[in-house]
Amino acid sequence: MLEIPGEGFFVVGYNDSLSFDINGQPLLDYYQGIIVKLDYNGDTIKTFQLGNKDTIYTYLYGSNSDDSFRTAVLSDDGNILVGGETQSYNATNYYDYDLWLLKFDPDLNLIFNKQFSLPDSQIVVGFAQGRKNRFGGLVLPGNQQNFSGSIYQFNLSSFDSLGNLIFHQAILPLFNGSLFGVTETSDRGYICVGQKCNFCFLSDLSPIVIKTDSLGNVDWYQILPYSGDINTAYDVVNTQDGNYVYTWGNVVLAPGAQHKVWKMHFTKIDLSGNEIWTKEYGYSFDYLQRIKELPNGNLMLTGWFRDTLAFSKQAMLTVCTNNGDTLWSRKFSGDPVGNIKCMDGGFTSDGGFILTGETYCCNFTPNLGWTSSLWVLKTDSLGLITSVINLPKPELNLTSLSAPYPNPTSNKCTITTLIPPGDNYMSGSDYYILVFDLLGRQLEKIKITYGLIQTILDFSMYENGEYVIALSINGFNAGTKKVIKE
């Protein structure tokens, strides 16, 4: 997910175009790389898909090739550089994948389409998060496998803005593993994170952090002391103070619990890998966590949360200070089959946030079940929804939030909300009064009901200053007011 100010939002991924037999039974998956341009209301302007049944792979092996866009950056020339993997062009083996690099202009006209291949090798980006490099190009983490052996190796590849290869490097070749996140460092090297495979067939993994020089040669690495389960590091970002923050999770089974969960963390380190702090920010039955730094130095974490009872997935958005302290956290659901995967997110030019991924709300395919659709959600700076694709929106024009009284206040004030009864609000709806300070830290979350309700807010324990009061209905922003404590 990225934004070009004045143009709109751009989402990359892959689309599975299934084929069916005469009885309506699904036959073959057919993955195509896809990029979608959205306007600022979330409406589609243009979609571009690339993937062809008539490929070398199809001729050689009689099957559809898999082609996926995985990550995108805005290059220095104002165009969009997309990285992924493809089977269409240089297939030398049934399992062969090549790195795929494409460039589009903001109108999604294709500028170039290039591939990077190693003989007798599979190169996979997977769910990796690429980053822009100092050449205005793209650095891609992932893994590779040589077909003469079974070991998966960490790999890192860097390209300039014209799609020319700067380097491709197999990293720590005696280890099995995959890289999922990378960021460039102040000394023009890279810090990468991922998972080291201890015993792959037993899903015995450990989080790993690797520092390389500018050509991908290893300077140092750290293996976190967790093993025996799917312990993983997912993403990393450089920060304005010259350090680096990465996300990771370790699997735990609490005493008396029925299910294992991931405990989610993020850790700040310096260039030498020395730990500055580690913060824990929750748990999930499974998860994927992306991290980005905001213009003010705060950190945003996006991904999905899955509870241990219903096992339904919810999108997550958490904003923290540069010291890792949580300002607020949101979970977004509403999918009738309970399965939203948030794959990426970003800070938008209007000061809000945008999340993207997939939902199973809207496509029911006979003989197959619920299939996924593109899901995009836009919030304001407080994490309250302003628009969303493929989820219902309540009738917010029927609600009201009064001005607080008295205002200014030295102690308490009263605020009145009007939420009319009806199906748009009563069926599984959540209504909250939220209170924020000017740093954006959420101080209060008060559950209310529909109807004409008066709520007393107590500011006696807070410092003098300005505060924001918001009405949240099913996660949407239904109004905000300011109050002064003096």
C-alpha positions as CSV (number, residue, x, y, z in Angstrom):
1,M,0.0,0.0,0.0
2,L,1.3,3.4,-0.9
3,E,0.0,6.9,-1.7
4,I,1.0,9.4,-4.3
5,P,-0.4,12.7,-3.1
6,G,-2.9,14.1,-5.5
7,E,-3.2,10.8,-7.4
8,G,-4.6,8.4,-4.8
9,F,-3.8,5.1,-3.2
10,F,-2.1,2.1,-4.8
11,V,-2.5,-1.5,-3.6
12,V,-0.4,-4.5,-4.9
13,G,-1.0,-8.2,-4.4
14,Y,-2.1,-11.2,-6.4
15,N,-5.5,-12.4,-7.7
16,D,-6.5,-16.1,-7.9
17,S,-8.5,-16.5,-11.1
18,L,-10.0,-20.0,-10.6
19,S,-11.0,-22.1,-13.5
20,F,-14.0,-24.5,-13.3
21,D,-15.1,-27.7,-15.1
22,I,-18.6,-28.1,-16.7
23,N,-20.0,-29.2,-13.4
24,G,-18.9,-26.0,-11.7
25,Q,-16.1,-27.7,-9.7
26,P,-12.9,-25.7,-9.3
27,L,-10.0,-26.9,-11.3
28,L,-6.8,-24.9,-11.1
29,D,-5.5,-21.9,-9.3
30,Y,-4.2,-19.2,-11.6
31,Y,-2.3,-16.4,-9.7
32,Q,-1.8,-13.1,-11.4
33,G,0.0,-10.0,-10.1
34,I,-2.4,-7.2,-9.5
35,I,-2.1,-3.4,-8.8
36,V,-5.2,-1.3,-8.0
37,K,-5.4,2.5,-8.1
38,L,-8.0,4.0,-5.7
39,D,-9.3,7.5,-5.3
40,Y,-9.5,9.2,-1.9
41,N,-13.0,7.8,-1.4
42,G,-11.7,4.2,-1.9
43,D,-13.3,3.8,-5.3
44,T,-11.4,2.0,-8.0
45,I,-9.9,4.1,-10.7
46,K,-8.0,1.4,-12.6
47,T,-6.8,-2.2,-12.1
48,F,-3.9,-3.8,-13.9
49,Q,-3.3,-7.5,-13.8
50,L,-0.4,-9.4,-15.3
51,G,-0.1,-13.2,-15.7
52,N,-0.5,-15.3,-18.8
53,K,-1.5,-18.9,-19.3
54,D,0.6,-19.0,-22.4
55,T,4.0,-19.0,-20.8
56,I,7.1,-21.1,-20.9
57,Y,6.1,-22.7,-17.6
58,T,2.7,-23.7,-19.1
59,Y,4.3,-25.2,-22.2
60,L,6.9,-27.1,-20.2
61,Y,4.8,-28.4,-17.3
62,G,1.2,-28.2,-18.4
63,S,0.1,-26.1,-15.4
64,N,-0.7,-22.4,-14.8
65,S,2.2,-20.2,-13.7
66,D,2.0,-18.4,-10.4
67,D,2.7,-14.7,-10.6
68,S,2.5,-12.4,-7.5
69,F,3.1,-8.8,-6.7
70,R,4.3,-8.5,-3.1
71,T,5.6,-5.1,-2.3
72,A,5.8,-1.6,-3.8
73,V,7.7,1.7,-3.3
74,L,7.5,5.2,-4.8
75,S,10.7,5.7,-6.8
76,D,12.5,9.0,-7.0
77,D,11.1,9.7,-10.5
78,G,7.5,9.6,-9.1
79,N,6.7,6.2,-10.5
80,I,5.8,3.0,-8.7
81,L,8.4,0.2,-8.4
82,V,6.8,-3.3,-7.7
83,G,8.6,-6.4,-6.5
84,G,7.4,-10.0,-6.5
85,E,7.9,-13.4,-7.9
86,T,7.0,-15.1,-11.2
87,Q,7.0,-18.5,-12.9
88,S,6.1,-17.2,-16.3
89,Y,9.4,-16.3,-17.9
90,N,12.4,-18.4,-17.2
91,A,11.1,-21.7,-15.9
92,T,13.8,-24.4,-15.5
93,N,12.0,-26.6,-13.0
94,Y,8.4,-27.4,-11.9
95,Y,9.0,-25.4,-8.7
96,D,11.0,-22.6,-10.2
97,Y,10.2,-19.0,-9.2
98,D,12.1,-15.9,-10.3
99,L,12.3,-12.4,-8.8
100,W,10.0,-10.0,-10.6
101,L,10.5,-6.3,-10.9
102,L,8.1,-3.9,-12.6
103,K,7.6,-0.2,-12.9
104,F,4.3,1.7,-13.5
105,D,3.5,5.3,-13.9
106,P,0.8,6.8,-11.7
107,D,-1.8,5.9,-14.4
108,L,-0.7,2.3,-14.2
109,N,0.9,2.2,-17.6
110,L,3.7,-0.4,-17.5
111,I,7.1,1.1,-18.0
112,F,9.2,-2.0,-17.7
113,N,8.9,-5.7,-16.7
114,K,12.1,-7.4,-15.7
115,Q,13.0,-10.7,-14.1
116,F,16.0,-12.0,-12.2
117,S,16.7,-15.8,-12.3
118,L,19.2,-18.2,-10.9
119,P,19.7,-21.5,-12.8
120,D,18.1,-24.5,-11.0
121,S,16.9,-22.2,-8.1
122,Q,13.6,-21.0,-6.7
123,I,13.6,-17.5,-5.3
124,V,10.6,-16.5,-3.2
125,V,9.6,-13.2,-1.8
126,G,6.5,-14.5,-0.1
127,F,5.0,-12.1,2.5
128,A,8.2,-10.1,2.7
129,Q,8.2,-6.3,3.0
130,G,10.6,-4.6,0.6
131,R,11.9,-1.1,1.2
132,K,13.2,1.8,-0.9
133,N,17.0,2.0,-1.1
134,R,19.3,4.9,-1.5
135,F,19.4,4.3,-5.3
136,G,15.7,5.1,-5.5
137,G,15.1,1.4,-6.2
138,L,14.0,-1.5,-4.1
139,V,15.6,-4.0,-1.7
140,L,13.8,-7.3,-1.4
141,P,14.2,-10.0,1.3
142,G,13.1,-13.6,0.9
143,N,14.5,-17.1,0.5
144,Q,16.0,-19.3,-2.2
145,Q,16.3,-23.0,-2.7
146,N,18.7,-24.8,-5.0
147,F,17.1,-27.9,-6.5
148,S,20.2,-30.0,-6.0
149,G,19.6,-29.6,-2.3
150,S,16.7,-29.1,0.1
151,I,18.1,-26.2,2.2
152,Y,16.2,-22.9,2.1
153,Q,18.7,-20.0,2.3
154,F,18.1,-16.4,3.4
155,N,18.5,-14.1,0.4
156,L,18.6,-10.4,-0.2
157,S,18.4,-8.6,-3.5
158,S,18.8,-4.9,-4.3
159,F,17.8,-3.1,-7.6
160,D,18.2,0.5,-8.7
161,S,15.2,2.6,-10.0
162,L,15.8,1.3,-13.6
163,G,15.4,-2.3,-12.5
164,N,19.2,-3.1,-12.7
165,L,20.5,-5.6,-10.2
166,I,22.9,-4.1,-7.7
167,F,23.4,-7.4,-5.8
168,H,21.8,-10.7,-5.0
169,Q,23.2,-12.5,-2.0
170,A,22.5,-15.8,-0.3
171,I,23.0,-15.0,3.4
172,L,24.3,-17.4,6.1
173,P,24.2,-20.3,3.7
174,L,24.7,-22.9,6.4
175,F,21.3,-21.9,7.9
176,N,17.8,-22.6,6.8
177,G,15.4,-19.8,6.8
178,S,13.4,-16.9,5.3
179,L,13.7,-13.1,5.5
180,F,10.5,-11.0,5.8
181,G,11.7,-7.5,6.5
182,V,14.6,-5.2,5.6
183,T,15.7,-1.6,6.0
184,E,18.7,0.3,4.9
185,T,21.2,1.4,7.6
186,S,23.1,4.6,8.2
187,D,26.4,3.0,7.0
188,R,24.6,2.0,3.7
189,G,24.2,-1.6,4.8
190,Y,21.0,-3.4,5.7
191,I,19.3,-4.9,8.7
192,C,17.0,-7.9,7.9
193,V,14.7,-9.9,10.0
194,G,12.9,-13.2,9.6
195,Q,12.9,-16.8,10.8
196,K,15.6,-19.3,11.2
197,C,14.5,-22.9,10.6
198,N,15.9,-25.2,13.2
199,F,13.9,-28.3,12.3
200,C,11.7,-27.2,9.4
201,F,9.4,-30.3,9.3
202,L,8.6,-29.8,13.0
203,S,7.9,-26.1,12.5
204,D,10.7,-25.3,14.9
205,L,11.7,-21.7,14.2
206,S,13.5,-18.9,15.9
207,P,13.4,-15.1,15.2
208,I,16.6,-13.8,13.6
209,V,18.1,-10.4,13.0
210,I,20.9,-10.0,10.4
211,K,23.1,-7.0,9.7
212,T,24.9,-6.8,6.3
213,D,27.1,-4.4,4.4
214,S,26.1,-2.6,1.3
215,L,26.5,-5.7,-0.8
216,G,24.7,-8.1,1.5
217,N,27.8,-9.6,3.2
218,V,27.0,-10.4,6.9
219,D,28.4,-8.1,9.5
220,W,26.6,-9.7,12.5
221,Y,23.5,-11.7,13.3
222,Q,21.4,-12.5,16.4
223,I,19.1,-15.4,16.9
224,L,16.5,-14.7,19.6
225,P,16.4,-17.4,22.3
226,Y,13.0,-19.0,21.3
227,S,12.6,-22.3,19.6
228,G,10.4,-25.3,19.4
229,D,7.5,-23.5,17.6
230,I,6.8,-20.9,15.0
231,N,8.7,-18.0,16.5
232,T,9.2,-15.3,13.9
233,A,10.5,-11.7,13.3
234,Y,8.4,-10.0,10.6
235,D,9.5,-6.4,9.9
236,V,12.0,-3.7,10.6
237,V,12.3,0.1,10.1
238,N,14.9,2.7,10.7
239,T,14.0,5.6,13.0
240,Q,14.7,9.3,13.1
241,D,17.0,8.9,16.1
242,G,19.4,6.7,14.1
243,N,18.2,3.4,15.5
244,Y,16.1,0.5,14.3
245,V,12.9,-1.2,15.5
246,Y,11.7,-4.7,14.5
247,T,8.6,-6.7,15.2
248,W,8.6,-10.3,16.4
249,G,6.6,-12.9,18.2
250,N,7.2,-16.0,20.3
251,V,4.7,-18.8,20.9
252,V,3.6,-19.5,24.5
253,L,1.1,-21.8,26.2
254,A,-0.1,-20.2,29.4
255,P,-0.8,-22.5,32.4
256,G,-4.3,-23.9,32.0
257,A,-4.8,-22.5,28.5
258,Q,-6.2,-24.7,25.7
259,H,-4.4,-22.9,22.9
260,K,-1.0,-21.6,22.2
261,V,-0.7,-17.9,21.3
262,W,1.9,-15.5,19.9
263,K,3.1,-12.9,22.3
264,M,3.8,-9.8,20.1
265,H,6.8,-7.6,20.7
266,F,8.9,-4.9,19.1
267,T,12.5,-4.2,19.9
268,K,14.7,-1.1,19.3
269,I,18.4,-1.7,18.6
270,D,21.3,0.4,17.5
271,L,23.5,-0.2,14.5
272,S,25.6,-2.8,16.3
273,G,22.5,-4.7,17.5
274,N,22.6,-3.6,21.1
275,E,19.1,-3.6,22.6
276,I,17.7,-0.3,23.6
277,W,14.2,-1.5,24.7
278,T,11.7,-4.3,24.1
279,K,8.0,-3.8,24.5
280,E,5.2,-6.4,24.5
281,Y,1.9,-5.2,23.0
282,G,-0.5,-8.1,23.2
283,Y,-1.2,-11.6,22.0
284,S,-2.9,-13.3,19.1
285,F,-3.6,-16.9,17.9
286,D,-1.7,-16.0,14.8
287,Y,-0.4,-12.7,13.4
288,L,1.4,-10.7,10.8
289,Q,2.9,-7.4,11.9
290,R,4.2,-4.5,9.8
291,I,5.9,-1.4,11.3
292,K,6.4,2.1,9.9
293,E,7.6,5.3,11.4
294,L,5.3,8.3,11.3
295,P,6.5,11.9,10.4
296,N,6.4,12.9,14.1
297,G,8.6,10.0,15.1
298,N,5.8,7.8,16.5
299,L,5.5,4.2,15.3
300,M,2.5,2.5,13.6
301,L,2.0,-1.3,13.8
302,T,-0.5,-3.0,11.5
303,G,-1.5,-6.6,11.0
304,W,-4.2,-9.0,12.1
305,F,-5.3,-10.3,15.4
306,R,-7.0,-13.7,15.9
307,D,-8.7,-14.5,19.2
308,T,-8.4,-17.9,20.9
309,L,-12.1,-18.6,21.2
310,A,-13.9,-17.8,17.9
311,F,-10.6,-17.9,15.9
312,S,-11.9,-15.0,13.8
313,K,-9.3,-12.5,12.4
314,Q,-9.5,-8.8,12.9
315,A,-7.4,-6.1,11.4
316,M,-5.1,-4.3,13.9
317,L,-3.7,-0.7,14.0
318,T,-1.6,0.4,16.9
319,V,0.2,3.7,17.3
320,C,3.1,4.1,19.8
321,T,5.5,6.7,20.9
322,N,9.1,6.5,19.7
323,N,9.8,4.9,23.1
324,G,7.4,2.1,22.3
325,D,4.6,3.2,24.7
326,T,1.1,2.6,23.2
327,L,-1.0,5.7,22.5
328,W,-4.0,3.8,21.2
329,S,-4.9,0.5,19.5
330,R,-7.8,-0.5,17.3
331,K,-9.2,-3.8,16.1
332,F,-11.5,-3.8,13.0
333,S,-14.0,-6.5,12.2
334,G,-17.4,-6.6,10.7
335,D,-16.7,-9.4,8.2
336,P,-19.8,-11.8,8.5
337,V,-17.5,-14.8,8.3
338,G,-15.0,-13.3,10.7
339,N,-11.9,-13.3,8.5
340,I,-10.1,-10.0,7.7
341,K,-6.4,-10.2,7.1
342,C,-4.6,-6.8,7.2
343,M,-1.4,-7.2,5.1
344,D,-0.1,-3.6,5.1
345,G,-0.9,-0.1,6.2
346,G,0.4,3.4,5.9
347,F,0.2,7.0,7.1
348,T,-1.8,9.3,4.7
349,S,-1.2,12.8,3.6
350,D,-4.3,14.0,5.5
351,G,-2.8,12.8,8.8
352,G,-4.8,9.6,9.0
353,F,-4.1,5.9,8.3
354,I,-5.0,3.4,5.6
355,L,-5.0,-0.4,5.9
356,T,-5.3,-3.0,3.2
357,G,-5.7,-6.8,2.9
358,E,-8.4,-9.2,2.2
359,T,-11.9,-10.0,3.5
360,Y,-14.2,-13.0,2.9
361,C,-17.3,-11.0,3.2
362,C,-18.6,-10.7,-0.3
363,N,-17.8,-13.6,-2.6
364,F,-19.4,-17.0,-2.1
365,T,-18.3,-19.4,-4.8
366,P,-20.5,-22.6,-5.3
367,N,-18.6,-25.8,-4.5
368,L,-15.8,-23.7,-3.0
369,G,-17.2,-21.5,-0.3
370,W,-16.2,-17.9,0.7
371,T,-13.4,-16.5,-1.4
372,S,-11.5,-13.3,-0.7
373,S,-12.0,-9.8,-1.9
374,L,-9.8,-6.7,-1.6
375,W,-10.3,-4.9,1.7
376,V,-9.3,-1.3,2.3
377,L,-10.0,0.8,5.4
378,K,-9.3,4.5,5.9
379,T,-9.2,6.1,9.4
380,D,-8.5,9.6,10.8
381,S,-5.6,10.5,13.0
382,L,-7.3,8.9,16.0
383,G,-7.8,5.5,14.2
384,L,-11.5,6.0,13.8
385,I,-12.9,4.9,10.4
386,T,-13.8,7.4,7.7
387,S,-14.4,4.9,4.8
388,V,-14.1,1.2,4.1
389,I,-14.4,-1.1,1.1
390,N,-16.6,-4.2,1.5
391,L,-18.0,-3.4,5.0
392,P,-21.3,-1.7,6.0
393,K,-21.2,1.9,7.2
394,P,-23.7,3.1,9.8
395,E,-26.0,6.1,9.2
396,L,-23.8,8.6,10.9
397,N,-25.8,11.6,9.8
398,L,-28.5,10.5,12.2
399,T,-26.3,10.8,15.3
400,S,-25.1,13.8,17.3
401,L,-22.5,14.7,19.9
402,S,-23.1,17.8,21.9
403,A,-20.5,20.4,23.0
404,P,-19.2,19.6,26.5
405,Y,-20.5,21.7,29.4
406,P,-19.0,23.4,31.2
407,N,-16.1,24.2,28.8
408,P,-13.5,25.1,30.1
409,T,-13.8,22.8,33.1
410,S,-11.7,22.5,36.2
411,N,-13.1,19.1,37.1
412,K,-16.0,17.4,35.3
413,C,-18.1,18.1,32.3
414,T,-21.2,16.5,30.7
415,I,-21.6,15.5,27.1
416,T,-24.8,14.4,25.4
417,T,-25.0,11.8,22.6
418,L,-27.9,10.9,20.3
419,I,-27.9,7.5,18.7
420,P,-31.3,6.6,17.2
421,P,-32.6,3.0,17.6
422,G,-32.7,0.9,14.4
423,D,-31.1,-2.0,12.6
424,N,-28.2,0.2,11.5
425,Y,-27.1,0.6,15.1
426,M,-28.6,-2.1,17.4
427,S,-27.5,-5.3,15.6
428,G,-24.1,-6.0,17.1
429,S,-23.1,-2.3,17.3
430,D,-20.6,-0.8,19.6
431,Y,-20.8,2.8,20.9
432,Y,-18.0,4.5,22.8
433,I,-17.0,7.9,24.1
434,L,-13.2,8.2,23.6
435,V,-11.0,10.9,25.3
436,F,-7.5,11.8,23.9
437,D,-4.8,14.2,25.0
438,L,-3.0,16.4,22.4
439,L,-0.3,13.8,22.0
440,G,-2.9,11.5,20.7
441,R,-2.8,9.2,23.7
442,Q,-6.2,7.6,24.4
443,L,-7.1,8.2,28.0
444,E,-10.7,7.0,28.3
445,K,-12.9,4.5,26.5
446,I,-16.5,4.6,27.9
447,K,-19.1,2.2,26.5
448,I,-22.6,3.9,26.0
449,T,-25.9,2.7,24.6
450,Y,-28.2,4.0,21.9
451,G,-30.8,6.8,22.6
452,L,-30.3,10.2,24.2
453,I,-27.6,9.7,26.7
454,Q,-25.7,12.1,29.0
455,T,-22.2,11.1,30.0
456,I,-20.2,12.7,32.8
457,L,-16.4,12.9,32.0
458,D,-14.0,13.4,34.9
459,F,-10.8,15.4,34.1
460,S,-9.7,16.0,37.7
461,M,-6.8,13.6,37.4
462,Y,-5.5,15.1,34.2
463,E,-3.2,18.1,33.7
464,N,-4.4,21.4,32.5
465,G,-4.7,21.6,28.7
466,E,-6.8,20.7,25.7
467,Y,-8.4,17.3,25.2
468,V,-10.4,15.7,22.3
469,I,-13.7,13.9,22.9
470,A,-14.8,11.5,20.1
471,L,-18.0,9.4,19.5
472,S,-17.2,6.0,18.0
473,I,-19.9,3.9,16.4
474,N,-18.7,0.5,15.1
475,G,-15.3,2.0,14.8
476,F,-16.4,5.0,12.7
477,N,-15.9,8.6,13.8
478,A,-19.4,10.0,14.5
479,G,-18.1,13.4,15.8
480,T,-15.5,15.1,17.8
481,K,-15.4,18.0,20.3
482,K,-12.7,19.7,22.2
483,V,-12.6,20.6,25.9
484,I,-10.2,22.6,27.9
485,K,-9.1,21.6,31.4
486,E,-7.9,24.6,33.5
